[in-house]
Amino acid sequence: MRQLTLFNPSTFPVTAFVLPFLLFLCSCTTTEIDEFRQSSTSINNADETIVILGRRQNNNYETEQSFVGCVADVVSRGDNSITVVDEQEFLDAMFPFFEPRTAPMRTGHLEQLMSMDVAAERLDEFGIEYIVWLDGITERSEQSGSISCTIGPGGGGCFGFGTWQDDSNFEAEIWHLDSQSSVGSISTDANGQSYMPAVVIPIPLIARVEANACNGLGNQLKQFINGT
Amino acid sequence: MIQLITGKVSQVPKIGKLTAIKYSLASIIVLLTACSATTINIEGSFPAPLVQKLPLTVGVYYDEAFINHSFIEINDNTGDDQYIINSGASQLELFNTMLPAVFEQVVQLDSLESASSMSDIDAVFVPAIEEFQVGLPQKTRLNVYEIWVKYNMRLAQSNGDYIADWVMTAYGKSPEETFQSVDAGVNDAANVALRDLAASFTLGFSNIPEINEWLRSQNVMQE
């Protein structure tokens, strides 16, 4: 009878070194967060809310709705969570004042907006205390390598190796509605290297750059607004 | 019946003529469908603008070209129709949402001549689409779908006397997403463009010089 062993010397190098190395590569994302505070902040979670909006005035890019939604999720969950008004719900309710063509670009424009009774009343209905503007993009660079896939009567598979770098740069500017002023900003810069070796099947080892940027920015924003 | 060396007997199944015709017709239909242009019907809903209404009764006339507006995108390589974009229905939806929010009362006219017989109408508004352009990622090499529309807006008194005639443009873009169809990308960009038009019309209407002058003559001004 063949003895079953848990330790197989022939596959030990793969399991002991290659797999952890691959897992280590997956986690290679660096995230840097900077905060600039101009005045103190606080929020009464019982009846005050914030809204997080994406900047979409730039010709070359626009802040993705998915990233804005991600940051809103992080801020509205966990300890010291803050109530966040849904971006699209806010844009529709405040239409046409926050469209790409008409959105206030500076805090000075808030005064004009608040001078309109209909707009001021609607903002009051939402209980908005802070408006957070997110501006940024995730870009891919340093793509190299290639993967070829083939299929034939005997079977198919992919062979090759691909790698690329993702860089997420986002900035959040926080406006306080009552004082119609900017109270600070938070910037995040995350980058990471992704790999895709293909040995019969592609093995994606993706660096979660944008997710890390979202989590970092969201948590920092939550702390900032709570004044902690 | 043929007896092979292996001793087995084989018979080739016969396909009937009717079955062969059916398969041929199905293949022809599939090929023709693949070669025809894709029709994209723009659909969307638009929020009512949050502005104070002007105390005016305005008649609006939509001509056939506006109601049935259609744009054809040509394939640069073959010269054939590639996409047919029908935006008339969504244009109507937009104006029928926007105008009642800007003016106290809006009356849809069957013809321009019918306005002269309606004494309670303060003005007649006629929108028209002069130009429509589409930017597709596969052609522009950008990662966005883009729509640009040029409108000619006309405002006249109920007796036909000229008040104002001005041009407005609307622009919308939508990022290209993985596994997103061309229909969805074009539709999203069109909806952004239509919202853009509504925003600039709503906030800019009273500031058009001829209209501003006319509103003052009517003792009507938007705050």
Boltz contact constraints between the chains, C-beta under 6 A:
constraints:
  - contact:
      token1: [A, 92]
      token2: [B, 47]
      max_distance: 6.0
  - contact:
      token1: [A, 95]
      token2: [B, 47]
      max_distance: 6.0
  - contact:
      token1: [A, 95]
      token2: [B, 49]
      max_distance: 6.0
  - contact:
      token1: [A, 96]
      token2: [B, 49]
      max_distance: 6.0
  - contact:
      token1: [A, 96]
      token2: [B, 199]
      max_distance: 6.0
  - contact:
      token1: [A, 96]
      token2: [B, 202]
      max_distance: 6.0
  - contact:
      token1: [A, 99]
      token2: [B, 195]
      max_distance: 6.0
  - contact:
      token1: [A, 99]
      token2: [B, 199]
      max_distance: 6.0
  - contact:
      token1: [A, 101]
      token2: [B, 196]
      max_distance: 6.0
  - contact:
      token1: [A, 101]
      token2: [B, 199]
      max_distance: 6.0
  - contact:
      token1: [A, 101]
      token2: [B, 200]
      max_distance: 6.0
  - contact:
      token1: [A, 102]
      token2: [B, 199]
      max_distance: 6.0
  - contact:
      token1: [A, 118]
      token2: [B, 50]
      max_distance: 6.0
